[in-house]
Amino acid sequence: MGFLKNIQQPDRSDKELADLYRETGDMQVLGLLFQRYMDLMYGVCLKYLKEPESAKDAVMQLFEELTRKLRQHQVENVKSWLHTLAKNHCLMQLRSPRNLKTSEFNAEIMQSDSETHLNGMMQKEENLQRLEYCLQTLSDEQKQTVELFYLQNKCYKEIATETGIEWNKVRSHIQNGRRNLKLCMEKQATIQTPEF
């Protein structure tokens, strides 16, 4: 973005230039300030917009925006403020309706909400029936510890105290029970669900 590089830069700080522009509205002062950070704003715009020409256009639009906004704001850190201004400008462009991608709705390939809801409910019911069936296939210790841990939200220590089973064995029963439940449910899903 070297197309405005020929403007002389005075020894004034960014804040001094910003304050001077806000007070006087002098476009040459704004031009000096803008020139310092034009490359930064171009880089930000290119990052978001991905196309060099779009980024250049955005930088020019930012200059126009800057003529208004800098007069309204007391800016302490000009570089950071300009970076944020450029980022927000690009994000607003990306969100504008002309940049949103749409596709045609094809009703033939869509399911109705009622069918989806009904299918989901039936699937949950089948899973619950499989779980009830598979719980009965576990050993007594596995069934008891799994139910206490998962259904009653008890910790290993509480289960050990309540059942008299050692803490390590409680952990082992829960892990083995969970594995056996998973295997049983997967097996039940591949065959016809038995009558419960």
Buried (B, 14 or more C-beta within 10 A) or exposed (E): BEEEEEEEEEEBEBBBBBBBBBEEEEEEBBBBBBBBBBEBBBBBBBEBBEEEEBBBBBBEBBBEBBBEEBBEEEBEEBEEBBBEBBBEBBEEBEEEEEEEEEEEEEEEEEEEEEEEEEEEEEEEEEEEBBEEBBBEBBEEBBBBBBBBBEEEEBEBEBBBEBBEBEEEBBBBBBEBBBEBBEEBBEEBEEEEEEEE
